[in-house]
Amino acid sequence: MSGETDFMPTCPLPLQQYPQVLLAHGGGGRLMHQLIDAFAATFASAELNRRHDGATLRIGRERLAFTTDAFVVQPLFFPGGDIGRLAVCGTVNDLAMCGARPLYLSVSFILEEGLPMETLGRVVQSLQATAREASVQIVTGDTKVVDRGKGDGIFISMAGLGLIEHSQPIGPEAVRPGDVVLLSGDIGRHGIAIMAVREGLSFETTIESDCAPLTTPVLKLLKAGVELHCLRDLTRGGLAAALIEIAQASGLTIELDETAIPIRPEVQSACELLGLDPLYVANEGRFVAIVPEAEAARALAVLQTEPVSAGACLVGRVIQNGPVGFVTLRTSLGTTRVLDLFSGEQLPRIC
């Protein structure tokens, strides 16, 4: 019998190689990270290899942050926001996570033939209102129209430029053992708000997205002189995926305390009903700040002065002696659970 020595008894799932792109390749889980790794290896950019929310660039004496993002949310309008507000918040928040003051945005619209002009007008007005709220200017853009049935209404692509006005090296490479993890507020609302509208679910309390610009609390932390080691906004993949990315990039272990993580009762109930883990549900107005333990109290005091981060709390810490690149969760039962990236995704098309 030929080939006996070549037989490898391995589990066929999850598949690691796919002949076609799947929705899961954009869902914030393992497949998306494999795709990003392939892009980074091909482009061979030092900034890409940092695995941060944007690139930090030096031009002359100035340090700039540069980021780009695309938005394909369905439905276009949801409690607490819409694709226009989402596009601005997602882009300026990536700049803020680099420790930058967002200044300028570009916007590209991909419109489907047949999109009502009234819908487009609402999105554009929301986009401009949110840009004004975030103190940024939209300075350039582009528009393309695709055939009916080829564009799902509207897609938006944005790029952002911001100014870094400090010398702190903010990113996963700056994380140190003994640091603590601060979370700016309750988690899971954006993903559940999208899912409720999409699936026609109704709850006693309307769950609204947390979609909001995060620039002000971050700039307040910097103005107060708080030492920031890493910042990351929680989007696809939620709190769990964001911290797994940081742990893997820093080569350290992050321990979370489940009882310290704020989740609204209605979000927790919705997650239980839908079979979702709130730690992996998307957010669009929440971030984590990793700071030295000695800075925690001062950082929390600053964050709690802003409405968007009034619920800030300490949820975990960074350790050196744990499994490298892992995130563990100390549960309410006193057990320990390892958090891992999903192979697929819980909620597609949420940003």
HELIX and SHEET records of a PDB file:
HELIX    1   1 GLU A    4  ASP A    6  5                                   3    
HELIX    2   2 LEU A   23  GLY A   26  5                                   4    
HELIX    3   3 ARG A   30  PHE A   43  1                                  14    
HELIX    4   4 ALA A   46  ASN A   49  1                                   4    
HELIX    5   5 ILE A   83  MET A   97  1                                  15    
HELIX    6   6 MET A  117  GLU A  133  1                                  17    
HELIX    7   7 PRO A  172  ALA A  174  5                                   3    
HELIX    8   8 ARG A  189  GLU A  199  1                                  11    
HELIX    9   9 THR A  215  LYS A  223  1                                   9    
HELIX   10  10 GLY A  238  SER A  250  1                                  13    
HELIX   11  11 GLU A  258  ALA A  260  5                                   3    
HELIX   12  12 PRO A  265  LEU A  274  1                                  10    
HELIX   13  13 PRO A  278  TYR A  280  5                                   3    
HELIX   14  14 GLU A  293  GLU A  295  5                                   3    
HELIX   15  15 ALA A  296  LEU A  303  1                                   8    
HELIX   16  16 PRO A  307  SER A  309  5                                   3    
SHEET    1   A 5 ALA A  55  ILE A  59  0                                        
SHEET    2   A 5 GLU A  62  PHE A  71 -1                                        
SHEET    3   A 5 ILE A 154  ILE A 164 -1                                        
SHEET    4   A 5 ARG A 101  GLU A 112 -1                                        
SHEET    5   A 5 GLN A 137  VAL A 146  1                                        
SHEET    1   B 2 PHE A  77  PHE A  78  0                                        
SHEET    2   B 2 GLY A  81  ASP A  82 -1                                        
SHEET    1   C 7 CYS A 230  ASP A 233  0                                        
SHEET    2   C 7 PHE A 287  PRO A 292 -1                                        
SHEET    3   C 7 ASP A 179  LEU A 183 -1                                        
SHEET    4   C 7 CYS A 313  ILE A 319 -1                                        
SHEET    5   C 7 THR A 253  ASP A 257 -1                                        
SHEET    6   C 7 VAL A 327  ARG A 330  1                                        
SHEET    7   C 7 THR A 336  LEU A 339 -1                                        
END                                                                             
